[in-house]
Amino acid sequence: MINTLLIALYIACEIIANITASKPIEVFGLSAPGGIFIYALTFTLVDLINDRLGKKEARHVVYAAFAANILLALYAQLIIALPAPAFFANQDAMEAVLGSTARIVAASLTAYLISSVIDIEIFGWWKSRVRGYKWGRVLVSNSVSTLVDSVVFVTLAFAGVLPLLPLIVGQYILKMAITCLSIPLIYATKERV
């Protein structure tokens, strides 16, 4: 039961992050997409799934979330494209929330897939070779994977449009802050023996 709940929570966080990413936020002078807090949490959640179910199953969960996000993006585009009845006055709002550009969606999905697989591999390697404290596994895997995620996403989404370094640095700092706050989650369940 706990495994099913973890997987459902992980996939829900991924989808919520993509829906809320269209609104930029500013925290302590750092700018980032609105989905950053819940998205950063997914890196620790996938570590918890990896810890409980192993690398192979964690990868399957990442692929399932990837498919769910593609379905969300495609379905949102279909609903936006279909004509609305005359009484519906919120088409512009609907497009603003769900109508991310193809470049942003492609950047997000690419960064997600690459960084999540890297996170799983580093966490698994650290667990089997270095061992030690669970919090160390989370910190090491997330410090690499969130950096990769930030660099890949920002570069693919905004190269030639916005200054890249401030966006990468802001996202990375916020993601690592969430990682530090979420580390206790790794102790929420027993690891796979």
N, C-alpha and C positions, 0 to 999 in steps of 0.2 A: 504494500500500500504506500509506504513512504517513497519508494522509487517512482511510482506513478505520479505522486504529488510533486516530487522534485522535477520530473520531466515536464509536467504540465506547467509548473511555475516558470521554469526556464523558457519554454516556448512562449508563454504568455508575456514574459518580460521582453523577449525579442520583438514580438509584435507590437507591444505597447511602446517600446522605444522607437520603432519606425513610424508609428502614427504621431507621436509627440515630437519627433525630430524637426518638424517643419517650423516650429517657433524657436528662434534663437533666444538664449538667456544669457545673463551676465551675473557671475558670482565672483566676488572679491576682485573685480576688474578683469576677469577671464571670460571670454565669450565661447559659447559652445551650443550645439543643438539641444533643444529641450529634453530629448530622450536620454541625455548623457548619464543621468543618475541611475536610472533603471538598467540602461545598457551596460554600464560599468559593473553593476551587480551580476550580470550574466557570466562574467569571467570567473567569479568565485563560485557561482552556481554550477558551472560546467566542471570546475575542479571538484566540487562535492559529488557530482554525478560520476566523474572519473574515479574518485576515491571509493565510491560504493560499488560501481558496476564495472570498472575497468575501462581501458582506453578504447577498445573496440566498440563497446556500447555507447561510450561518450561521443565517439565520432558519429554513430548512428543518430544520436539525439541532435547533434549539430546539423546533420544532413536533413533531418526532419524539420528543424526550425528554418533552415534555408528554404526548403520546399514551401513551408507555411508562409514565409515572407514573399516568395515569388507569387504564390496564390493571392496574397493580400494585394500586392502591387498590380497584378493583372486584373483582378476583380474590381479594384478601385478605379482603374482606367476604364473598364467596361461601364460601370455605373455612372461615371462622369460623362462618358460619351453618349449614353442613351438619353433621349429627350425626356425632359421633366414635364409634368402637367402644368398648366397655366397657373394654378394656385400655389405652386412651389416657388418661393422667392429667395431661396438660399443656395442657388447653383454656384455663385461666386465663392461663398464660404466653403462649400463642399470641395470645390476645386483647389482652394487655398490649403485646406487641411490634407486632402488625400491625393492631390495632383502633383506630387513631386516630379521633377524633371527626370527623364530617362538617365541622364548623366549622374544625378545624385543617387538614384536607385541602384544603378550599376556599380557605382563606387561603394555604396553601402554594402551591397551583397558580396562584392569581391573582397572588401576589407574584412567583413565578418567571417567569410569562409576561411581565408588565409590565416587570420589571427586566431580563430577558434581552434583550428587544427594544430597550429603552433603551440597554443596554450596546453592542449591535451598532451602533445608529445613531450613538452618540457616538464609538465607536472608528473607524467608517468615515468619519465627518465629519472627525475629527482627522487620520486618515491621508491623506485627499484634500486637505484645505484647509490644515491647519497643518503637516503632515508632521513632520519632526524625528525624535527618537529613538523607537524602538518602546516602550521602557519608559514614556515619557511618555504614549503612547496608552493603555497598560494602566492606568496610575495614574489618569489622568483619567476614563476610562470606568468603571473599577471604583469609584472614589470616589463617583460619582453613582449608579450602578446598585445598589451594595450598600446605600447609604443608602435608596434607594427600596424595595428589597427588605425591608430591616429595618422601615421605617415601615409599609409596606402589610401585611406578614405579621403583625407584632405587633399592629397596630391591629385588623385583621380577626379575628385569633385570640383576642385577650385583652381587647378593650375591654369595660369593665364587670366584668371578672373579676380582672385583675391590674394593678398599676401599669405603665403603658406606657413612660414615659421611661427607667427603668433597664434594661428589656429591650431597647429600641431602641438605647440607647447601648452596652450590653454587646455586643450582636450586631454593631453597626457596627465597634466597635474590634477585635473578634476577626477579622471579615471583612477589614478593612484590613490587619491584621497578616499574615494569610495571603496577601493580595494582594502585599504587599511581599516576602514570602518566595518567592512563585511567579513574580515578574517575570522571572527568568532563563529560564523556559520559553518565553517569546515568541521567544527567540533559538534555539530548538531546531530550527527548520526554516526554509526560505526562504519569504519572502512571495510572494504572487501578484503578478505584474508586470502 
